[in-house]
Amino acid sequence: MVEAFRVGLLLTERCNIACRHCWFCSGPEKTATMTLDEAEGYVEQASEIPTVEWISFTGGEPFLLPDMLDELVGLASGRGLRTECVTNCFWAENEEDASSRLSELVDAGLHAINISADDFHQEFIPFSHIGNCYRAAKSLGLKIVIMCTTSRSSALKIGNIRERLGNGGIQIIGSSRPAGGVTALAVESAFIPAGRGASIPRGEWLVGESSVTGPCGDVLRDIGVAPGGRVLPCCSAAGLVDYVGLGNANEGSLGELLEEAGDRRVFSILFEEGPAELARLLGVGYGGYVGRCHLCHEVLRDPRLPGMLEERAASG
């Protein structure tokens, strides 16, 4: 059975910006938001799953809900869970403000800050805000993760970000460990042409630069809960496909929904073999995708897939 280790609460679909690549299609016009009672209920449910270690508060932009964020970080930390907040750093206008805001969250029990920094976000947010948040988080001893999403013409890539932050202690995943110790982890990945990102021209896709084969290590392990209670099987765009929804956390507990999902053939294939196996069953080639998550998103949307998996199960 696949064991979940993290639950991501998408507290709101609202964001102060509308990035061109956003597969969740967040933006200022979106209104769907969890109530505090709902979010607290999901935290309680997550804390009852023995294998879950982390709660990630994301969106949208969770820092648009400051009071709720403080309450939820405190609750989750009090239940023995490690906590992470994902942000575009719009609120970090100077280092003093950044330190003050993060100090409140650290006092509530925050463990990690996940910073979005790339050309897409920096169309709206000055890079100085990224630096303010990074330096404040470092001074407070927070674990720091920097996420950089790129396209073919991106100028701001993870190496540039590390250089602009002036710290060789930022370890880029996939590269050697910094000699002076690690102050932050940094991840660069191609945007997924889904949601709002589907409108980005194909010439911007980073096809062939990431593997599309191999098993998925995130499905049913890094799950999400969206406003309204919809439970997503992973933290990527593929999780939004209706066919792989796990149900609603307002109608059944996260633990129960995960247990039921563990019996579904589609998830065992993804976890053990990956979306390339689903593509093989459908007779779909592997070319033309930016990575495993993009391929997964496309094969899960194929209307033939449910019937094909049922036939496979019936034939043993």
DRENDO-1510 file (C-alpha; in Angstrom, 1 decimal, always signed):
<recs>
REC; n; res; u; v; w
REC; 1; MET; +0.0; +0.0; +0.0 .
REC; 2; VAL; +1.3; +3.5; -0.9 .
REC; 3; GLU; +1.9; +5.6; +2.2 .
REC; 4; ALA; +1.2; +9.3; +2.2 .
REC; 5; PHE; +3.9; +11.5; +3.8 .
REC; 6; ARG; +2.6; +15.0; +3.0 .
REC; 7; VAL; -0.8; +16.7; +2.7 .
REC; 8; GLY; -1.0; +20.0; +0.9 .
REC; 9; LEU; -3.8; +22.3; +1.8 .
REC; 10; LEU; -4.7; +24.6; -1.1 .
REC; 11; LEU; -6.2; +27.2; +1.2 .
REC; 12; THR; -7.5; +29.4; -1.6 .
REC; 13; GLU; -7.6; +29.7; -5.3 .
REC; 14; ARG; -7.1; +33.4; -5.0 .
REC; 15; CYS; -3.7; +34.9; -5.7 .
REC; 16; ASN; -2.6; +38.5; -6.0 .
REC; 17; ILE; -1.0; +37.7; -9.4 .
REC; 18; ALA; -2.0; +35.6; -12.4 .
REC; 19; CYS; +1.1; +33.8; -13.7 .
REC; 20; ARG; +1.0; +32.6; -17.3 .
REC; 21; HIS; +2.1; +29.1; -16.4 .
REC; 22; CYS; -0.2; +28.4; -13.5 .
REC; 23; TRP; -1.8; +25.0; -13.9 .
REC; 24; PHE; -4.2; +25.8; -11.0 .
REC; 25; CYS; -5.3; +29.0; -12.8 .
REC; 26; SER; -5.1; +31.0; -9.6 .
REC; 27; GLY; -5.6; +34.8; -9.8 .
REC; 28; PRO; -7.1; +37.9; -8.2 .
REC; 29; GLU; -10.5; +37.1; -9.6 .
REC; 30; LYS; -10.8; +33.7; -7.9 .
REC; 31; THR; -12.8; +33.5; -4.7 .
REC; 32; ALA; -12.9; +29.8; -3.7 .
REC; 33; THR; -11.3; +29.7; -0.2 .
REC; 34; MET; -11.4; +27.2; +2.7 .
REC; 35; THR; -13.0; +28.4; +5.9 .
REC; 36; LEU; -10.9; +28.1; +9.0 .
REC; 37; ASP; -13.1; +25.3; +10.4 .
REC; 38; GLU; -12.7; +23.3; +7.2 .
REC; 39; ALA; -9.0; +23.7; +7.1 .
REC; 40; GLU; -8.6; +22.8; +10.7 .
REC; 41; GLY; -10.7; +19.7; +10.1 .
REC; 42; TYR; -8.3; +18.7; +7.2 .
REC; 43; VAL; -5.3; +19.2; +9.5 .
REC; 44; GLU; -6.9; +17.0; +12.1 .
REC; 45; GLN; -7.6; +14.3; +9.5 .
REC; 46; ALA; -4.1; +14.4; +8.3 .
REC; 47; SER; -2.7; +14.1; +11.8 .
REC; 48; GLU; -4.6; +10.9; +12.2 .
REC; 49; ILE; -2.7; +9.2; +9.3 .
REC; 50; PRO; +0.4; +7.6; +10.9 .
REC; 51; THR; +2.6; +8.0; +7.9 .
REC; 52; VAL; +1.9; +11.7; +7.3 .
REC; 53; GLU; +4.8; +13.9; +8.5 .
REC; 54; TRP; +4.2; +17.2; +6.7 .
REC; 55; ILE; +1.5; +19.7; +6.1 .
REC; 56; SER; +2.1; +22.2; +3.3 .
REC; 57; PHE; +0.0; +25.4; +3.1 .
REC; 58; THR; -0.3; +26.6; -0.4 .
REC; 59; GLY; -2.8; +28.0; -2.9 .
REC; 60; GLY; -3.2; +30.4; -4.6 .
REC; 61; GLU; -1.3; +32.6; -2.3 .
REC; 62; PRO; -1.7; +31.5; +1.4 .
REC; 63; PHE; -0.1; +34.7; +2.7 .
REC; 64; LEU; -3.3; +36.5; +1.6 .
REC; 65; LEU; -4.9; +34.7; +4.7 .
REC; 66; PRO; -2.4; +35.8; +7.5 .
REC; 67; ASP; -4.6; +35.0; +10.5 .
REC; 68; MET; -5.7; +31.7; +9.1 .
REC; 69; LEU; -2.2; +30.8; +8.3 .
REC; 70; ASP; -1.0; +31.5; +11.8 .
REC; 71; GLU; -3.8; +29.4; +13.3 .
REC; 72; LEU; -3.2; +26.5; +11.0 .
REC; 73; VAL; +0.6; +26.4; +11.4 .
REC; 74; GLY; +0.1; +26.4; +15.2 .
REC; 75; LEU; -2.5; +23.6; +15.0 .
REC; 76; ALA; -0.5; +21.4; +12.7 .
REC; 77; SER; +2.7; +21.9; +14.7 .
REC; 78; GLY; +0.8; +21.1; +17.9 .
REC; 79; ARG; -0.3; +17.8; +16.4 .
REC; 80; GLY; +3.3; +16.9; +15.7 .
REC; 81; LEU; +3.4; +17.6; +12.0 .
REC; 82; ARG; +6.1; +19.6; +10.2 .
REC; 83; THR; +4.8; +22.6; +8.5 .
REC; 84; GLU; +5.6; +24.4; +5.2 .
REC; 85; CYS; +4.2; +27.5; +3.6 .
REC; 86; VAL; +4.5; +28.2; -0.2 .
REC; 87; THR; +4.6; +31.8; -1.3 .
REC; 88; ASN; +5.5; +34.3; -4.1 .
REC; 89; CYS; +6.9; +36.7; -1.4 .
REC; 90; PHE; +4.6; +39.6; -2.4 .
REC; 91; TRP; +4.5; +40.6; +1.3 .
REC; 92; ALA; +8.3; +40.8; +1.7 .
REC; 93; GLU; +8.7; +44.5; +0.6 .
REC; 94; ASN; +11.7; +44.9; +2.9 .
REC; 95; GLU; +13.8; +42.6; +5.1 .
REC; 96; GLU; +12.3; +44.0; +8.3 .
REC; 97; ASP; +8.8; +43.2; +7.2 .
REC; 98; ALA; +9.8; +39.8; +6.0 .
REC; 99; SER; +11.5; +39.0; +9.3 .
REC; 100; SER; +8.5; +40.2; +11.3 .
REC; 101; ARG; +6.0; +38.1; +9.3 .
REC; 102; LEU; +8.1; +35.0; +9.3 .
REC; 103; SER; +8.9; +35.4; +13.0 .
REC; 104; GLU; +5.2; +35.1; +13.8 .
REC; 105; LEU; +5.0; +31.9; +11.8 .
REC; 106; VAL; +8.1; +30.5; +13.4 .
REC; 107; ASP; +6.6; +31.2; +16.8 .
REC; 108; ALA; +3.6; +29.3; +15.7 .
REC; 109; GLY; +5.8; +26.3; +14.7 .
REC; 110; LEU; +6.7; +26.8; +11.0 .
REC; 111; HIS; +9.5; +24.6; +9.8 .
REC; 112; ALA; +10.0; +25.5; +6.2 .
REC; 113; ILE; +9.3; +28.2; +3.6 .
REC; 114; ASN; +8.9; +27.3; -0.1 .
REC; 115; ILE; +9.7; +30.3; -2.3 .
REC; 116; SER; +8.5; +30.6; -5.9 .
REC; 117; ALA; +11.0; +32.5; -8.0 .
REC; 118; ASP; +11.2; +32.6; -11.8 .
REC; 119; ASP; +10.4; +34.7; -14.9 .
REC; 120; PHE; +6.7; +33.9; -14.5 .
REC; 121; HIS; +6.4; +35.2; -11.0 .
REC; 122; GLN; +8.8; +38.1; -11.5 .
REC; 123; GLU; +6.6; +39.5; -14.1 .
REC; 124; PHE; +4.6; +40.8; -11.1 .
REC; 125; ILE; +6.9; +40.5; -8.0 .
REC; 126; PRO; +10.2; +42.4; -7.8 .
REC; 127; PHE; +13.1; +40.0; -7.2 .
REC; 128; SER; +14.1; +42.1; -4.2 .
REC; 129; HIS; +11.1; +40.5; -2.4 .
REC; 130; ILE; +12.6; +37.1; -3.0 .
REC; 131; GLY; +15.9; +38.3; -1.4 .
REC; 132; ASN; +14.2; +39.8; +1.5 .
REC; 133; CYS; +12.3; +36.6; +2.3 .
REC; 134; TYR; +15.3; +34.4; +1.7 .
REC; 135; ARG; +17.6; +36.4; +4.1 .
REC; 136; ALA; +14.9; +36.7; +6.8 .
REC; 137; ALA; +14.2; +33.0; +6.6 .
REC; 138; LYS; +17.8; +32.1; +6.8 .
REC; 139; SER; +18.3; +34.3; +9.8 .
REC; 140; LEU; +15.4; +32.6; +11.6 .
REC; 141; GLY; +16.7; +29.1; +10.9 .
REC; 142; LEU; +13.9; +28.1; +8.6 .
REC; 143; LYS; +14.4; +25.4; +6.1 .
REC; 144; ILE; +14.3; +27.1; +2.7 .
REC; 145; VAL; +13.2; +25.6; -0.7 .
REC; 146; ILE; +13.4; +27.7; -3.8 .
REC; 147; MET; +11.2; +26.6; -6.8 .
REC; 148; CYS; +12.0; +27.9; -10.2 .
REC; 149; THR; +9.8; +27.0; -13.2 .
REC; 150; THR; +11.2; +27.6; -16.6 .
REC; 151; SER; +10.4; +27.8; -20.3 .
REC; 152; ARG; +12.7; +27.7; -23.3 .
REC; 153; SER; +13.2; +31.5; -23.3 .
REC; 154; SER; +13.5; +31.9; -19.5 .
REC; 155; ALA; +16.3; +34.3; -18.5 .
REC; 156; LEU; +15.9; +33.7; -14.7 .
REC; 157; LYS; +17.0; +30.2; -14.0 .
REC; 158; ILE; +18.0; +28.6; -10.8 .
REC; 159; GLY; +21.7; +29.3; -11.3 .
REC; 160; ASN; +21.0; +33.0; -11.8 .
REC; 161; ILE; +18.8; +33.0; -8.7 .
REC; 162; ARG; +21.6; +31.5; -6.6 .
REC; 163; GLU; +24.0; +34.1; -7.9 .
REC; 164; ARG; +21.6; +37.0; -7.3 .
REC; 165; LEU; +21.0; +35.8; -3.7 .
REC; 166; GLY; +24.8; +35.8; -3.2 .
REC; 167; ASN; +25.0; +32.6; -1.4 .
REC; 168; GLY; +26.9; +29.5; -2.5 .
REC; 169; GLY; +25.2; +27.5; +0.2 .
REC; 170; ILE; +22.1; +27.1; -2.0 .
REC; 171; GLN; +22.2; +23.5; -3.3 .
REC; 172; ILE; +20.6; +23.0; -6.6 .
REC; 173; ILE; +19.0; +19.6; -6.7 .
REC; 174; GLY; +20.9; +17.4; -9.2 .
REC; 175; SER; +24.2; +19.3; -8.6 .
REC; 176; SER; +27.0; +18.7; -6.1 .
REC; 177; ARG; +26.7; +19.7; -2.5 .
REC; 178; PRO; +28.1; +23.2; -1.6 .
REC; 179; ALA; +31.5; +22.9; +0.2 .
REC; 180; GLY; +30.5; +25.4; +2.9 .
REC; 181; GLY; +27.2; +23.7; +3.9 .
REC; 182; VAL; +23.6; +24.0; +2.7 .
REC; 183; THR; +21.4; +27.0; +3.5 .
REC; 184; ALA; +18.6; +26.2; +1.0 .
REC; 185; LEU; +17.5; +23.6; -1.6 .
REC; 186; ALA; +16.7; +24.8; -5.1 .
REC; 187; VAL; +14.7; +23.0; -7.7 .
REC; 188; GLU; +14.3; +23.9; -11.4 .
REC; 189; SER; +11.6; +22.3; -13.5 .
REC; 190; ALA; +9.9; +22.9; -16.8 .
REC; 191; PHE; +6.4; +24.4; -16.7 .
REC; 192; ILE; +3.6; +22.0; -17.5 .
REC; 193; PRO; +1.4; +23.0; -20.4 .
REC; 194; ALA; -1.8; +22.6; -18.4 .
REC; 195; GLY; -4.3; +25.1; -17.0 .
REC; 196; ARG; -3.3; +28.6; -17.9 .
REC; 197; GLY; +0.1; +27.2; -19.0 .
REC; 198; ALA; -1.7; +25.4; -21.9 .
REC; 199; SER; -1.9; +28.8; -23.7 .
REC; 200; ILE; +1.9; +29.2; -23.8 .
REC; 201; PRO; +3.3; +28.5; -27.3 .
REC; 202; ARG; +4.7; +25.1; -27.9 .
REC; 203; GLY; +8.0; +26.6; -28.9 .
REC; 204; GLU; +8.5; +27.4; -25.2 .
REC; 205; TRP; +8.0; +23.8; -24.0 .
REC; 206; LEU; +11.2; +22.2; -22.7 .
REC; 207; VAL; +10.6; +18.9; -24.4 .
REC; 208; GLY; +13.1; +16.2; -23.8 .
REC; 209; GLU; +15.0; +17.8; -20.9 .
REC; 210; SER; +13.3; +15.7; -18.2 .
REC; 211; SER; +12.6; +12.0; -18.2 .
REC; 212; VAL; +9.0; +10.8; -18.9 .
REC; 213; THR; +9.7; +7.2; -18.0 .
REC; 214; GLY; +9.9; +5.5; -14.6 .
REC; 215; PRO; +7.6; +5.2; -11.6 .
REC; 216; CYS; +6.0; +8.2; -9.9 .
REC; 217; GLY; +7.1; +8.7; -6.3 .
REC; 218; ASP; +4.5; +11.3; -5.5 .
REC; 219; VAL; +1.1; +9.7; -6.3 .
REC; 220; LEU; -0.9; +9.1; -3.1 .
REC; 221; ARG; +2.2; +10.1; -1.1 .
REC; 222; ASP; +2.0; +13.9; -1.6 .
REC; 223; ILE; -1.7; +14.5; -1.8 .
REC; 224; GLY; -3.7; +17.8; -1.8 .
REC; 225; VAL; -7.0; +19.1; -0.6 .
REC; 226; ALA; -8.6; +21.9; -2.6 .
REC; 227; PRO; -11.2; +24.4; -1.4 .
REC; 228; GLY; -14.5; +22.6; -1.1 .
REC; 229; GLY; -12.8; +19.4; +0.1 .
REC; 230; ARG; -11.8; +17.8; -3.2 .
REC; 231; VAL; -8.8; +15.5; -2.6 .
REC; 232; LEU; -6.1; +15.4; -5.2 .
REC; 233; PRO; -3.8; +12.3; -5.6 .
REC; 234; CYS; -0.7; +14.3; -6.1 .
REC; 235; CYS; +0.8; +17.9; -6.1 .
REC; 236; SER; +1.0; +18.2; -9.9 .
REC; 237; ALA; -1.4; +19.3; -12.7 .
REC; 238; ALA; -2.3; +15.6; -13.3 .
REC; 239; GLY; -4.0; +15.5; -9.9 .
REC; 240; LEU; -6.7; +17.9; -11.2 .
REC; 241; VAL; -8.0; +15.3; -13.7 .
REC; 242; ASP; -11.5; +14.2; -12.6 .
REC; 243; TYR; -10.8; +10.6; -13.2 .
REC; 244; VAL; -8.2; +10.3; -10.5 .
REC; 245; GLY; -9.9; +12.4; -7.8 .
REC; 246; LEU; -10.0; +10.6; -4.4 .
REC; 247; GLY; -13.3; +12.0; -3.3 .
REC; 248; ASN; -14.2; +14.7; -0.8 .
REC; 249; ALA; -12.6; +15.2; +2.6 .
REC; 250; ASN; -16.0; +16.6; +3.9 .
REC; 251; GLU; -17.7; +13.3; +3.1 .
REC; 252; GLY; -15.0; +10.8; +4.1 .
REC; 253; SER; -11.8; +11.1; +6.1 .
REC; 254; LEU; -8.5; +11.5; +4.3 .
REC; 255; GLY; -7.4; +8.2; +5.8 .
REC; 256; GLU; -10.4; +6.4; +4.4 .
REC; 257; LEU; -10.1; +8.0; +1.0 .
REC; 258; LEU; -6.5; +7.0; +0.8 .
REC; 259; GLU; -7.3; +3.4; +1.7 .
REC; 260; GLU; -9.9; +3.2; -1.0 .
REC; 261; ALA; -7.6; +4.8; -3.5 .
REC; 262; GLY; -4.9; +2.2; -2.8 .
REC; 263; ASP; -7.1; -0.5; -4.4 .
REC; 264; ARG; -7.4; +1.4; -7.7 .
REC; 265; ARG; -5.4; +0.0; -10.5 .
REC; 266; VAL; -4.5; +3.3; -12.0 .
REC; 267; PHE; -2.6; +4.3; -8.9 .
REC; 268; SER; -0.7; +1.1; -8.5 .
REC; 269; ILE; +0.5; +1.4; -12.1 .
REC; 270; LEU; +1.6; +5.0; -11.7 .
REC; 271; PHE; +3.4; +4.2; -8.4 .
REC; 272; GLU; +5.1; +1.0; -9.7 .
REC; 273; GLU; +5.6; +1.7; -13.4 .
REC; 274; GLY; +4.7; +5.4; -14.1 .
REC; 275; PRO; +2.6; +7.1; -16.7 .
REC; 276; ALA; +4.6; +5.7; -19.5 .
REC; 277; GLU; +3.0; +2.3; -18.8 .
REC; 278; LEU; -0.5; +3.9; -19.2 .
REC; 279; ALA; +0.7; +5.5; -22.4 .
REC; 280; ARG; +1.9; +2.1; -23.6 .
REC; 281; LEU; -1.5; +0.6; -22.9 .
REC; 282; LEU; -3.2; +3.4; -24.8 .
REC; 283; GLY; -0.7; +3.1; -27.7 .
REC; 284; VAL; +0.5; +6.7; -27.1 .
REC; 285; GLY; +4.1; +7.6; -27.8 .
REC; 286; TYR; +6.4; +9.2; -25.3 .
REC; 287; GLY; +7.7; +12.1; -27.5 .
REC; 288; GLY; +6.7; +15.7; -27.2 .
REC; 289; TYR; +6.3; +15.9; -23.4 .
REC; 290; VAL; +8.2; +18.2; -21.0 .
REC; 291; GLY; +8.4; +15.5; -18.3 .
REC; 292; ARG; +6.6; +12.7; -16.5 .
REC; 293; CYS; +3.9; +14.9; -15.0 .
REC; 294; HIS; +3.0; +16.4; -18.4 .
REC; 295; LEU; +2.7; +12.9; -19.9 .
REC; 296; CYS; +0.6; +11.8; -16.8 .
REC; 297; HIS; -1.7; +14.7; -17.2 .
REC; 298; GLU; -2.4; +13.9; -20.9 .
REC; 299; VAL; -2.8; +10.1; -20.5 .
REC; 300; LEU; -5.2; +10.5; -17.6 .
REC; 301; ARG; -7.4; +12.8; -19.7 .
REC; 302; ASP; -7.7; +10.1; -22.4 .
REC; 303; PRO; -11.4; +9.0; -22.3 .
REC; 304; ARG; -10.3; +5.4; -23.3 .
REC; 305; LEU; -8.3; +4.9; -20.1 .
REC; 306; PRO; -11.0; +3.9; -17.6 .
REC; 307; GLY; -12.4; +1.2; -19.8 .
REC; 308; MET; -9.0; -0.1; -20.8 .
REC; 309; LEU; -8.0; -0.5; -17.1 .
REC; 310; GLU; -11.3; -2.2; -16.3 .
REC; 311; GLU; -10.7; -4.7; -19.2 .
REC; 312; ARG; -7.2; -5.3; -18.0 .
REC; 313; ALA; -8.4; -6.0; -14.4 .
REC; 314; ALA; -11.2; -8.3; -15.7 .
REC; 315; SER; -8.7; -10.3; -17.7 .
REC; 316; GLY; -6.5; -10.8; -14.7 .
</recs>
